[in-house]
Amino acid sequence: MGEYTDCYFTNPDGLKQHYRDYNSAGADAPVVLCMPGLTRNPKDFEAIADHLAGRCRIIAIANRGRGLSEYDPQPSRYTPITYVADVMTLLKHLGVAQVIALGTSLGGLMTMLMQAMYPGALKAAIINDIGPEVDPKGIERIKSYVGKGTPPQTWQEAVRAVKTANAGVYPNFTDTEWEGYTRNLYADNGGKPVVQYDPAISQNFESANDQSAPDLWPAFAALHNIPVVVLRGELSDILSANTLARMADEHPDLVPVTVPGLGHVPLMSEPVCKAAIDGLIARFL
């Protein structure tokens, strides 16, 4: 695993937020800002961070209420616009004016909103398995397990629960891969798995559809002046093939990538993902 430093900053609401800083590249290296999915955290970017670390500075943020970041005592603030404000605070904290965004799922929505709300914040974008329209079937699947169920008491229970929820997403996973995927979602506390997100994030997700972004085409249009790569799992129930095709048609500099044999989301360790990301990064080296 690539070397990184665990760092923290204070967000606009006074909460302590965590990020990983892979800072082994040169001072002039491009900065890649990694933003994870709804319940996920910086561990999901370990593989791609290792792959890019010699060429780029990698910043992987844990949204408030996830990972090592503080939970918000006001769950109503768990919204994409709030997360974007947190990210912009982090960039100011780092003294970084412009980044290459790498957003997975929710992080992809944040990517679109960043450029729409703060024009010029991005020099390029990699969007992992989400688009301006989100398939309702995928939203219902995610709602079915986020913040629900009995917390697992053993790692075997945790792996079994994660596999049950995601069997259709990664149909070819080995037992070892399920173990690794589960350990990215949970922390180990004395041999017991502890989920790394605030269950209260489900409250806004359940009560409103703004987090599923039924129409972000205007925000997507803000990306039209920068190069974009969009990754899609062939079996994705979040980003449809039709939406990806429309994104490619409407954007003058977009590379669509479909990863065979898996759903939402690609892990970015797949060769086809690495190749597309390498192609984008090369434009800034």
C-alpha positions as CSV (number, residue, x, y, z in Angstrom):
1,M,0.0,0.0,0.0
2,G,1.3,3.4,-0.9
3,E,2.5,5.8,1.8
4,Y,0.1,8.4,3.0
5,T,-0.5,10.7,6.0
6,D,-3.7,10.8,8.0
7,C,-4.6,14.4,8.1
8,Y,-7.5,16.5,9.4
9,F,-9.2,19.9,8.8
10,T,-12.2,21.7,10.3
11,N,-15.2,22.0,8.1
12,P,-17.5,25.1,8.0
13,D,-19.7,23.6,10.8
14,G,-16.7,23.1,13.1
15,L,-16.5,19.3,12.6
16,K,-13.1,17.6,12.4
17,Q,-12.8,15.9,9.0
18,H,-10.3,13.3,7.9
19,Y,-8.4,12.9,4.6
20,R,-5.5,10.8,3.4
21,D,-2.7,12.6,1.8
22,Y,-0.5,10.6,-0.6
23,N,2.2,13.2,-1.2
24,S,5.2,11.4,-2.7
25,A,5.0,13.1,-6.1
26,G,6.8,16.3,-6.9
27,A,5.7,19.7,-5.8
28,D,4.4,20.5,-9.3
29,A,2.5,17.2,-9.7
30,P,-1.3,17.5,-10.4
31,V,-3.6,16.9,-7.4
32,V,-6.2,14.2,-7.6
33,L,-9.1,14.7,-5.2
34,C,-10.9,11.4,-4.4
35,M,-14.4,11.6,-3.2
36,P,-16.1,8.3,-2.1
37,G,-19.6,6.9,-2.3
38,L,-22.5,7.3,0.1
39,T,-21.4,4.9,2.8
40,R,-17.7,4.6,1.8
41,N,-14.4,6.1,2.9
42,P,-10.8,6.8,1.6
43,K,-9.9,3.1,1.8
44,D,-11.8,2.5,-1.4
45,F,-9.1,4.5,-3.3
46,E,-6.1,2.5,-2.1
47,A,-5.5,0.6,-5.3
48,I,-5.8,3.6,-7.6
49,A,-3.8,5.8,-5.2
50,D,-1.0,3.2,-5.3
51,H,-1.2,3.3,-9.1
52,L,-1.0,7.1,-9.4
53,A,1.0,8.1,-6.4
54,G,4.3,8.5,-8.2
55,R,2.8,10.9,-10.7
56,C,0.2,12.8,-8.7
57,R,-0.6,14.0,-5.2
58,I,-3.6,12.0,-4.1
59,I,-6.1,13.5,-1.5
60,A,-8.8,11.1,-0.4
61,I,-11.5,12.7,1.8
62,A,-13.8,11.1,4.2
63,N,-17.1,13.0,4.1
64,R,-18.6,14.1,7.4
65,G,-20.2,11.1,9.1
66,R,-17.9,8.6,7.4
67,G,-14.6,6.9,8.2
68,L,-12.5,8.9,10.7
69,S,-14.4,12.1,10.2
70,E,-16.7,13.3,13.0
71,Y,-20.4,12.6,12.8
72,D,-22.8,15.5,12.3
73,P,-25.1,16.1,15.3
74,Q,-27.6,17.6,12.7
75,P,-28.2,14.8,10.2
76,S,-30.2,17.2,8.0
77,R,-26.8,18.6,6.9
78,Y,-25.8,15.2,5.3
79,T,-26.4,16.6,1.7
80,P,-24.2,16.8,-1.4
81,I,-24.2,20.6,-1.3
82,T,-22.8,20.5,2.3
83,Y,-20.2,17.9,1.2
84,V,-19.1,20.2,-1.6
85,A,-18.7,23.1,0.8
86,D,-16.5,20.8,3.0
87,V,-14.4,19.9,0.0
88,M,-13.8,23.5,-1.0
89,T,-12.8,24.2,2.6
90,L,-10.3,21.4,2.4
91,L,-8.8,22.8,-0.8
92,K,-8.5,26.2,0.8
93,H,-6.8,24.5,3.8
94,L,-4.3,22.8,1.4
95,G,-3.7,25.9,-0.6
96,V,-4.8,24.0,-3.8
97,A,-6.7,26.1,-6.4
98,Q,-7.5,23.4,-8.9
99,V,-7.7,19.6,-8.9
100,I,-8.5,16.6,-11.0
101,A,-11.7,15.2,-9.4
102,L,-12.1,11.4,-9.0
103,G,-15.6,10.8,-7.6
104,T,-17.3,7.5,-7.0
105,S,-21.1,7.4,-7.0
106,L,-22.0,10.2,-4.5
107,G,-18.5,11.6,-5.1
108,G,-19.4,11.8,-8.8
109,L,-22.4,13.9,-8.0
110,M,-20.2,16.1,-5.9
111,T,-17.8,16.4,-8.9
112,M,-20.6,17.8,-11.1
113,L,-21.8,20.1,-8.4
114,M,-18.3,21.4,-7.7
115,Q,-17.7,22.6,-11.2
116,A,-21.2,24.1,-11.4
117,M,-21.0,25.9,-8.1
118,Y,-17.3,26.8,-8.3
119,P,-16.3,27.2,-11.9
120,G,-12.7,26.6,-12.5
121,A,-12.2,24.4,-9.4
122,L,-11.6,21.3,-11.6
123,K,-9.1,20.8,-14.4
124,A,-10.5,17.4,-15.3
125,A,-12.9,14.8,-13.9
126,I,-13.1,11.0,-13.5
127,I,-16.7,10.0,-12.6
128,N,-17.2,6.5,-11.4
129,D,-20.6,4.9,-12.2
130,I,-23.0,7.8,-11.8
131,G,-24.5,10.4,-14.1
132,P,-26.9,13.3,-14.3
133,E,-29.8,10.7,-14.2
134,V,-29.8,7.9,-11.6
135,D,-31.7,4.7,-12.2
136,P,-34.4,4.4,-9.5
137,K,-33.8,0.6,-9.2
138,G,-30.3,1.3,-7.9
139,I,-31.6,3.9,-5.4
140,E,-34.1,1.4,-4.0
141,R,-31.4,-1.2,-3.6
142,I,-29.2,1.2,-1.7
143,K,-32.1,2.4,0.5
144,S,-32.8,-1.3,1.4
145,Y,-29.6,-1.6,3.4
146,V,-28.1,1.8,4.3
147,G,-28.6,2.4,8.0
148,K,-30.6,-0.8,8.4
149,G,-30.1,-4.2,9.9
150,T,-28.5,-5.6,13.0
151,P,-24.8,-4.7,13.3
152,P,-22.6,-7.8,12.7
153,Q,-20.9,-9.2,15.8
154,T,-18.1,-11.0,13.9
155,W,-16.2,-10.5,10.6
156,Q,-17.9,-13.6,9.2
157,E,-21.3,-12.0,9.8
158,A,-20.0,-8.8,8.2
159,V,-18.7,-10.5,5.1
160,R,-22.0,-12.5,4.8
161,A,-24.1,-9.3,5.0
162,V,-22.0,-7.4,2.5
163,K,-22.1,-10.3,0.1
164,T,-25.9,-10.6,0.4
165,A,-26.3,-6.9,-0.3
166,N,-23.9,-6.9,-3.3
167,A,-24.0,-10.4,-4.8
168,G,-25.4,-9.0,-8.0
169,V,-22.9,-6.3,-8.1
170,Y,-19.8,-8.4,-8.0
171,P,-21.0,-11.9,-9.2
172,N,-17.4,-13.1,-9.8
173,F,-15.9,-12.1,-6.5
174,T,-13.7,-14.7,-4.7
175,D,-13.9,-15.1,-1.0
176,T,-10.7,-13.1,-0.6
177,E,-12.2,-10.3,-2.6
178,W,-15.4,-10.2,-0.5
179,E,-13.2,-10.1,2.6
180,G,-11.2,-7.1,1.3
181,Y,-14.3,-5.3,0.2
182,T,-15.9,-5.8,3.6
183,R,-12.8,-4.6,5.4
184,N,-12.9,-1.3,3.5
185,L,-16.4,-0.7,4.8
186,Y,-15.8,-1.7,8.4
187,A,-13.1,-0.9,11.0
188,D,-11.7,-3.5,13.4
189,N,-12.3,-2.8,17.1
190,G,-10.8,-5.5,19.1
191,G,-11.6,-8.1,16.5
192,K,-15.1,-6.9,16.0
193,P,-16.3,-5.1,12.8
194,V,-17.6,-1.6,13.3
195,V,-19.4,0.1,10.4
196,Q,-17.6,3.3,9.3
197,Y,-20.6,5.6,8.6
198,D,-23.2,7.3,10.6
199,P,-26.5,5.4,10.1
200,A,-28.3,8.8,10.3
201,I,-27.1,9.5,6.7
202,S,-30.1,7.4,5.6
203,Q,-32.5,10.0,7.0
204,N,-32.2,12.5,4.1
205,F,-31.6,9.7,1.7
206,E,-35.0,8.2,2.6
207,S,-37.0,11.4,2.9
208,A,-35.9,13.2,-0.3
209,N,-34.7,12.4,-3.7
210,D,-32.2,15.3,-4.0
211,Q,-29.3,13.0,-3.1
212,S,-30.2,10.7,-5.9
213,A,-30.1,13.7,-8.3
214,P,-33.0,12.9,-10.7
215,D,-31.8,15.7,-13.0
216,L,-28.3,17.0,-12.9
217,W,-27.9,17.6,-16.6
218,P,-27.4,21.4,-16.0
219,A,-24.6,20.6,-13.6
220,F,-23.1,18.1,-16.0
221,A,-23.0,20.8,-18.6
222,A,-20.6,22.8,-16.4
223,L,-18.0,20.0,-17.1
224,H,-18.1,20.6,-20.8
225,N,-14.9,22.7,-20.8
226,I,-12.7,20.1,-19.2
227,P,-11.8,16.5,-20.1
228,V,-13.8,13.8,-18.5
229,V,-13.6,10.0,-18.1
230,V,-16.8,8.2,-17.0
231,L,-16.5,4.6,-15.7
232,R,-19.6,2.3,-15.7
233,G,-20.1,-1.2,-14.5
234,E,-21.7,-3.3,-17.3
235,L,-24.3,-4.5,-14.8
236,S,-24.8,-1.1,-13.1
237,D,-28.2,-0.3,-11.7
238,I,-27.2,3.3,-11.0
239,L,-25.8,4.5,-14.4
240,S,-27.6,3.2,-17.4
241,A,-26.0,2.5,-20.7
242,N,-28.4,5.1,-22.3
243,T,-27.4,7.8,-19.8
244,L,-23.7,7.1,-20.4
245,A,-24.3,7.3,-24.2
246,R,-26.0,10.6,-23.8
247,M,-23.2,11.9,-21.6
248,A,-20.7,11.0,-24.3
249,D,-22.9,12.6,-27.0
250,E,-23.3,15.9,-25.2
251,H,-19.7,16.3,-23.9
252,P,-17.0,17.2,-26.4
253,D,-14.2,15.6,-24.6
254,L,-15.5,12.6,-22.7
255,V,-14.2,9.0,-22.7
256,P,-16.8,6.4,-21.7
257,V,-15.6,3.2,-20.2
258,T,-17.7,0.1,-19.6
259,V,-16.2,-2.5,-17.2
260,P,-17.5,-6.0,-18.0
261,G,-19.0,-8.4,-15.5
262,L,-19.7,-6.1,-12.6
263,G,-22.2,-3.5,-11.4
264,H,-22.2,-0.4,-9.2
265,V,-19.3,0.4,-8.8
266,P,-16.0,-0.5,-10.6
267,L,-13.2,-0.7,-8.1
268,M,-10.8,1.2,-10.4
269,S,-8.2,-1.6,-10.1
270,E,-9.5,-3.1,-13.3
271,P,-7.1,-2.7,-16.2
272,V,-9.6,-0.9,-18.4
273,C,-10.2,1.7,-15.7
274,K,-6.5,2.2,-15.1
275,A,-5.8,2.7,-18.8
276,A,-8.5,5.3,-19.1
277,I,-7.4,7.1,-16.0
278,D,-3.8,7.0,-17.1
279,G,-4.7,8.5,-20.4
280,L,-6.4,11.4,-18.7
281,I,-3.7,12.0,-16.1
282,A,-1.0,12.0,-18.9
283,R,-2.5,15.2,-20.3
284,F,-1.4,17.0,-17.1
285,L,2.1,15.7,-16.6
